[in-house]
Amino acid sequence: MDLITLLRQFSNESGYENIARNPLAQFGRRGRAYVGATLLPERPAPANAYREDNISYRTVIANLGTRYSAAQKKGGDLVGSFMVELAESDIAREFTGQMYDALLAHLQRNASMEAVASFTNWLDTTVNLALVELLEKWRWEAIVNGVIHATGDNKLSEDIVYADPVGHRVVAAAAWSNNATDPFEDINAMVQLLADKGYNVNRIITGRDVISIMAGNDKVKTRTGVAVVSATGQIMSAAGRASLENINGALQADGLPVIETYDLQYRTQEGTGFFLPRGTMTLACTTGRMEDVDLGDDTRTIYDTLGYTAIGRGAGQAGNGRVIRAEAFDNKPPRIEAEGWQTALPVITEPEALAVIKSIS
C-alpha cells in the first residue's frame, strides 16, 4: 500500500471524524485531565449564533389551601438571556519528511496497521488536542477573569466578555504568605457571599503554588494543629508546614469540600502557561445542572455544571463538531500537511455559582 492509498482509506473509514468528534477528547488523556471540561463540558450548539435563555429554577414553598380550591400559582423563577456568537479557531501542522520516511517504512513492511496507528496518534496529539486545549484555556479565562482574550496571527485579537457579578472575582486582600493574614478568612468570605445567594460550594480548585503558600502560613498551621497559640497569644511550635491533608481536614470541619489541585500546562510557540493561572483559587457551587455526554454505547453525566462549551458547525461542514483534514505531498520535501478547525465557545450559564480569589501571593 502506498501513502496516498493509506490516507484515502483512512478518510473513507471516517478516520478523521473519529478523531475530531471523539467526545472523550474534551476530558484529556490519562495523566493529563482537563478539569475545566467538568465545569463547562462540550455541547452541540443549536447555531453558530443564538440567544441563550439562562433560566435558573428555585424552589418556592407551597402554602395552605382548601380541599377543593384551585392550586395557588406561584412565581419566583430567575430568568435571564444573552447572545452567544461562537468563535473560530484553527491550526495547521506538518508531518515532516523524517516522520514521512518512517511511515513509508511501515508500509514497505506491509505494516499498514502500525502506519495507521502512528498517523492517528500524530493527528490526535498535534491537531485535535491542540483545538481541545485552546477551549480548556478559554474556559479558565472565562471562569477566572470573566473575559477571554482570544488572539491569532497577524495581530488578530478579540475580547469576549462574560457576566461579572460584583464581588465574585476578587484580589486577595493581603499576601497569604504574611503570617498576619488568615487565608481561611478570605475563603470563608467568598463562601458566605455564595451562601447568601443560595449556593453551596462543592468544589475548590487551586494550584500547587497556593497550597505551598497556605502550608507555610502560621494562621493555617494553627488551624491545622501544626502550631498552637500560647496563653499570651503567641504562636508556638510553628516550624513545620501544614499538610494538604490537614488543610483539607480544616476545610471539611467547616463543611467545605477538599481542595482539588490543577497544575496542567499548555504549550505555545513562545513557551508554556498554566490553564488555571497561578495565584488563583476557584470556588464552584452545586447548581443542579447536568450535561449528558453521548459516548455512543454509553452516556457520561457531568453534574453541577456552570454552563457548557458550545460546539458549532465548522466552516464548510454540514454538521457540528471539530474538523480534521490531511493531504500527502510527494514533491520535495515529502510531507503530510494536516489542519483542523472548530467553531466553539465556553458559555457560563451560572455566573453567580462561582467565585474566584486572584493574585494570591
C-alpha positions, 0 to 999 in steps of 0.5 A: 500500500502506498501513502496516498492509498493509506490516507484515502482509506483512512478518510473513507473509514471516517478516520478523521471524524473519529478523531475530531468528534471523539467526545472523550477528547474534551476530558484529556488523556490519562495523566493529563485531565482537563478539569475545566471540561467538568465545569463547562463540558462540550455541547452541540450548539443549536447555531453558530449564533443564538440567544441563550435563555439562562433560566435558573429554577428555585424552589418556592414553598407551597402554602395552605389551601382548601380541599377543593380550591384551585392550586395557588400559582406561584412565581419566583423563577430567575430568568435571564438571556444573552447572545452567544456568537461562537468563535473560530479557531484553527491550526495547521501542522506538518508531518515532516519528511523524517516522520514521512520516511518512517511511515513509508517504512511501515508500509514497505513492511506491509505494516499498514496497521502500525502506519495507521496507528502512528498517523492517528496518534500524530493527528490526535496529539498535534491537531485535535488536542491542540483545538481541545486545549485552546477551549480548556484555556478559554474556559479558565479565562472565562471562569477566572477573569470573566473575559477571554482574550482570544488572539491569532496571527497577524495581530488578530485579537478579540475580547469576549466578555462574560457576566461579572457579578460584583464581588465574585472575582476578587484580589486577595486582600493581603499576601497569604504568605504574611503570617498576619493574614488568615487565608481561611478568612478570605475563603470563608468570605467568598463562601458566605457571599455564595451562601447568601445567594443560595449556593453551596460550594462543592468544589475548590480548585487551586494550584500547587503554588497556593497550597505551598503558600497556605502550608507555610502560613502560621494562621493555617498551621494553627488551624491545622494543629501544626502550631498552637497559640500560647496563653499570651497569644503567641504562636508556638511550635510553628516550624513545620508546614501544614499538610494538604491533608490537614488543610483539607481536614480544616476545610471539611470541619467547616463543611467545605469540600477538599481542595482539588489541585490543577497544575496542567500546562499548555504549550505555545510557540513562545513557551508554556502557561498554566490553564488555571493561572497561578495565584488563583483559587476557584470556588464552584457551587452545586447548581443542579445542572447536568450535561449528558455526554453521548459516548455512543454505547454509553452516556457520561453525566457531568453534574453541577455544571456552570454552563457548557462549551458550545460546539458549532458547525465548522466552516464548510461542514454540514454538521457540528463538531471539530474538523480534521483534514490531511493531504500527502505531498510527494514533491520535495520535501515529502510531507503530510500537511494536516489542519483542523478547525472548530467553531466553539465557545465556553458559555457560563450559564451560572455566573453567580455559582462561582467565585474566584480569589486572584493574585494570591501571593 
